[in-house]
Amino acid sequence: MSDLNQLYSEIIMEHYENSPNKREMDNPTIKERGHNPLCGDDITLELKMNGDVIEDASFVGHGCAISQASTSMMCDLIKGKDKKEALKLVEKFIDMIHKKDVDIDELGDAQVLQGVSDFPARVKCALLAWKTLEKII
């Protein structure tokens, strides 16, 4: 395994095993379940809103390392963003996963999931949280 692939694997596993975003939130403003019945990934995304600004984001649920890490990374990215900014990040992430030419610098740790696009069975795992967020905002 190359050093870069090893680093990517470590980032994914860190978000999967030790996410500070994987927690039940007290009194979320918005709560939405995302579920992939084909593989069993199941999350509940919770947002605390202040007007159009996402003050806090968390999730509970279970699934593969890709779905859980992707959800954690997304939560990190959207905190402090307004709905419009969050939707732009969703669009960039989806475009990245679908191999479209897009500047992914704003995606932070989520950039490491770019390689998921080479594994069609894992694309839905990576997109679950992002599609759930898109649905609720």
N, C-alpha and C positions, 0 to 999 in steps of 0.2 A: 504494500500500500504506500503510495506517495505521501510525503510529509503534508501536502495540502489536503489530500483526502483524509488523512488521519486527523488533522485539525478540524475539518468539517464534521467528521464523525464525533469528535469530542464535544464540539459546540452543540450538536443535535442531542447527544446523550446528556449533556449538562442541563439543557432545557427540559428534556424528558424526565430526568430523575430528580432534579432539584429546583423546579420552577417556583419562584415566589408568587407567581400569578395563579397557580393551581390551588385555589382556596374558595370557600363559599363566602360571598360578600354579604355584609349586613345591609339590608334595604337597598338593593339595586334598583335603579330607575327603569332599566330594561333587562329582560331575561329572555333568552331564546335558545331552544334546543337545536342542535345540529346532529344529524344521524346518518350514517352510511350503512344501510341494511346489508349490503353485500359483504362487508368485512367486519362489521360490528363496532366501528369507531362511533363513539357517542359522547358529545360534549354539551354542556349548557354554558353559554356565554353570558356573562353578567356585566353590565355597564352602569356606572354612576355618572349621570349627566348633570351639567350645570349649564342650562340653556342648550346651546349647540356644541358645547365643549365636553369631551370625554374626560372626566376627572380621574376615573379609575376603571380598570378592566380586569376581570378575573374569569376563571372557568373551573368547572368540575366535570368529571367524567372519566372515561377510560378509552383506550385504543392503542394503536401501535405507536412506536417512538416517533414516526414522522408526523402523525396527526397531532400528538400531544406537544411535540416540540414546535411545530408550526403555530399552534394556538398560543403557546407561551410567547413566542417571538412576536406574533401579531399584537398581543396584549401590551408588550413592552413598547411597541412602535406607536400605538394609537393613544396612549395616555397623554393628555394635554393637547391633543389635536381636536379641531372642530370636525363636524360631520363631513364637510366638503374635503378637508385634508385627508381624513381617514378613507374616504371613498377613492381618492386619488391613489393612496397606497394600495388599496384593494386592487384597483385596476392595474397598477404596475406589477403587483405580485402575480396576478392571473396572467398577464401578458408574459412575464418571465417564465412561468411554468409552461405556457404554450409556445415557448421559444420565439417570441416576437422580439424584435430589436427595441430594447427599452433601457434607459439609464436606471440601473438598480442600486445606485449608491445610497439612496434614501431608505432602502429596505433593511439596513443594519444586518443583524445576524441572519435574518431571513434569506439573505443572498445565498447562504450555504445550501439552500434547498433547490437551487437552480438545476442541479443534476437529477432531481426527481423526474424531470420531464423525459429522461431517457428510460423510465420505468413506468409504462402506462398503467399498470395495476396500482401504482402508488400516487398517481396524480390526484385522485379524489381524496386520498388521505391528507395530502398537503393543502388542498383547497377547502376542506371542510369548514374550518373556522372562518376563513376569508369570505366564503359564500354565505355563511351564517351572519357575519357582520354586515355584509352587503344587503342582506334581506331585512335586517332590523333598522338600518339607518338609511 
